Amino acid sequence: MVRSKWMAFIVMMLSMLSASAASAAVKSEPWGVSSNGEKVALYTLANKNLTVKITTYGARIVSIDAADRHGKVEDVVLGHDSLAGYEADHATYFGAVVGRYGNRIAKGIFSLEGQQYSVPTNNNGNALHGGTLGFDRKVWTATPLPNGVEMTLISPDGDMGFPGMLTAHVLYTLEGHSLRIVYRATTTKPTVVNLTNHSYFNLHGNGRGTILDERMMINADRFTPVLDGLIPSGELAPVTGTPFDFRKPTAIGARIQQDDAQLKLARGYDHNFVLNVTNGQALHLAAHVTDPDTGRTLTVATTEPGVQFYSGNFLDGTIEGKSGVAYPQHAGFCLETQHFPDSPNHPNFPTTELKPGYTMTSVTIFTFGVNQ
């Protein structure tokens, strides 16, 4: 796919956003009490195109209802039916905002301004998604917005070893065919931060088989290869001639079984892609996915420099999701817009440092459509 077509996707997405003047309905309801005794709420955002449910537990996307080419509406994200399901699940991060540092930090160790910090390790000797008690396990404070909801979390100085009191805000708004996510964070001391959403999508519908036939396009000429433990080597490698070349729409499963060292390390795709940014544009295309069966499409745009494409490799049928359906390997895919994994230990990667007096701001937009 040529880059002019990529830009056409962005124009289409932005036109969808601006074309919809109708407000989304926003309502909240109690959704139980956490194991720590905190009240949890569930927010529903709905317009004529989409219905999205978000819980204050982990600021998670619980469901997204979208129509197929025949008008049949189904939930297109994986997850659980109840708060208890999410609390019992320590493996998947379904729908959560992960942090303080999404993705991996090698050995949980990084240095900042001459001082070394240590984050509890929880993934093959590395720190994943903020350590053993990340933002996904916290109850956020919710504030209703005209078309959505704002989630706020205060992470104290020293939380999971990270310096500085971090105040994080995540704003979800429903606009036309799009769910817009705005991340903001401030700190009282120099720190590192990398916030993203960890939704698993299946455009067939939740629990309806695997995503291996869905066609993925990723707007990236390069990716960051990994070593053992899925820690980046530091290289920005070209995708040309590899199973990581998704510059043209390709079925997710077309090359996933190839004899490739990177695929073997991750049991599939679990890699950061270096997004192409033209002329310093702020919002740029990250990925476009099409389900040939239902016609549903997902377009992802972001201000972030990278996206982690994860093909649900470590799902194995042991986790029961919504309606008691067991999720097999590749039951969903993730497109986690982000700064790069282990950036604090790679000076050549875009920096994730945040200093007092500055605000980290990031935008990601999930736009749903239909191919007839």
Protein Blocks (a to p, Z undefined) as FASTA:
>chain_A
ZZklmmmmmmmmmmmmmmpmbdcddddddebjafkopacdddddddfkbccdddfehpia
fbdcdddfkopacdfbdcdfbfklmmmpmklopoiacdfbecjdehhiaceehiacdddd
feehiaeehijbdfklpccdddddfklccddddddehiahigcjdddddddddehjaccd
ddddddfbdcddddddfddcdfkbghiajfklpccddddfbdcdddehiiaehiacdfeh
paklckbccdfklmmmpccfklmmnopacdddddddeehiabdcfbdcddfknopacddd
dfbfbdcddehlmgghjaccehhiacdehkbccddddddehklmmmkbccfbdcehiacd
ddddddddddZZ
